[in-house]
Amino acid sequence: MSENPYVRAAALSDLEEDTPKRVEIDGVPVSLVRTEGEVFAINDICSHANVSLSEGEVEDCAIECWLHGSSFDLRTGKPSGLPATRPVPVYPVKIEGDDVLVSVTQES
């Protein structure tokens, strides 16, 4: 087991409010979202259509899939409407200075 599962994903100053940023952490596609004074990390692949969530819109602490319109809560990964029915993984985030650290090794 790794002593520090958190890795630097981006600089906080590189994240624009309500604009998702796609990064890859240990081979895992992640969408970073800065909104409502917090930074969230959610798996970047929609559970319904296998497309990138980071290309979608952010509103009310949710990210919307651009292809079919399903929204996922950035805090829980749960979809708020059809066609998606399965949640997507969310990952813990730490902010240290200007570094955004994310752990993708959490248990689901």
C-alpha positions as CSV (number, residue, x, y, z in Angstrom):
1,M,0.0,0.0,0.0
2,S,1.3,3.4,-1.0
3,E,2.0,5.8,1.9
4,N,0.7,8.8,0.0
5,P,-1.9,7.9,-2.6
6,Y,-2.3,11.6,-3.6
7,V,-0.6,12.8,-6.7
8,R,-0.4,16.3,-8.2
9,A,-3.1,16.6,-10.9
10,A,-2.9,20.3,-11.7
11,A,-2.2,23.8,-10.5
12,L,-5.1,25.4,-8.8
13,S,-4.4,28.5,-10.7
14,D,-4.9,26.5,-14.0
15,L,-8.5,25.6,-13.1
16,E,-11.1,28.0,-14.3
17,E,-14.4,28.3,-12.4
18,D,-17.1,25.9,-13.9
19,T,-14.7,24.7,-16.7
20,P,-13.8,21.1,-16.5
21,K,-10.2,20.1,-17.1
22,R,-9.3,16.6,-18.2
23,V,-6.2,15.0,-16.7
24,E,-4.8,11.5,-16.5
25,I,-3.7,10.1,-13.1
26,D,-2.0,6.7,-13.1
27,G,-3.8,5.8,-16.3
28,V,-7.2,7.0,-15.0
29,P,-9.0,9.7,-17.0
30,V,-10.2,12.4,-14.5
31,S,-12.2,15.6,-14.9
32,L,-11.2,18.3,-12.4
33,V,-13.9,20.9,-11.7
34,R,-13.5,24.1,-9.7
35,T,-17.0,25.3,-8.7
36,E,-18.7,26.8,-5.7
37,G,-15.4,27.4,-3.9
38,E,-14.3,23.7,-4.1
39,V,-12.4,21.5,-6.4
40,F,-13.9,18.1,-7.4
41,A,-12.4,15.1,-9.2
42,I,-14.7,12.8,-11.0
43,N,-14.0,10.0,-13.5
44,D,-14.0,11.5,-16.9
45,I,-15.9,8.8,-18.7
46,C,-19.7,8.9,-18.7
47,S,-21.2,5.6,-17.4
48,H,-23.9,5.7,-20.2
49,A,-22.1,6.5,-23.4
50,N,-18.3,6.1,-22.8
51,V,-17.6,9.7,-23.7
52,S,-15.6,12.4,-22.0
53,L,-17.5,14.3,-19.3
54,S,-14.9,17.1,-19.3
55,E,-16.4,18.3,-22.6
56,G,-19.7,19.0,-20.9
57,E,-21.2,21.9,-18.9
58,V,-21.0,22.5,-15.1
59,E,-23.9,23.8,-13.2
60,D,-25.2,23.5,-9.6
61,C,-22.3,21.2,-8.5
62,A,-23.0,18.8,-11.4
63,I,-21.4,18.0,-14.7
64,E,-23.5,17.3,-17.7
65,C,-22.6,14.8,-20.4
66,W,-22.5,16.6,-23.7
67,L,-23.8,13.7,-25.7
68,H,-27.1,12.7,-24.1
69,G,-27.5,15.2,-21.3
70,S,-27.2,13.1,-18.2
71,S,-25.9,15.1,-15.2
72,F,-23.6,13.6,-12.5
73,D,-23.3,15.1,-9.0
74,L,-19.7,16.2,-8.5
75,R,-19.8,15.2,-4.8
76,T,-21.2,11.7,-5.2
77,G,-21.0,10.7,-8.9
78,K,-24.6,9.8,-9.0
79,P,-26.6,10.6,-12.1
80,S,-29.6,12.9,-11.7
81,G,-31.5,11.8,-14.8
82,L,-31.7,9.5,-17.7
83,P,-30.3,8.0,-19.8
84,A,-27.4,7.3,-17.3
85,T,-28.4,5.0,-14.4
86,R,-25.0,4.1,-13.0
87,P,-22.8,6.5,-11.0
88,V,-19.3,7.4,-12.0
89,P,-16.4,7.2,-9.5
90,V,-15.4,10.4,-7.6
91,Y,-12.0,10.8,-6.0
92,P,-10.8,12.7,-2.9
93,V,-9.0,16.0,-3.5
94,K,-6.5,17.9,-1.3
95,I,-5.3,21.4,-2.0
96,E,-1.7,22.2,-0.9
97,G,-0.7,25.7,-1.9
98,D,-1.3,25.9,-5.6
99,D,-1.2,22.1,-6.1
100,V,-4.4,20.1,-6.6
101,L,-3.7,16.6,-5.3
102,V,-6.0,13.7,-6.2
103,S,-6.1,10.1,-5.1
104,V,-7.4,7.6,-7.6
105,T,-6.5,4.6,-5.4
106,Q,-9.6,4.8,-3.1
107,E,-11.8,1.8,-2.7
108,S,-15.1,2.2,-4.6
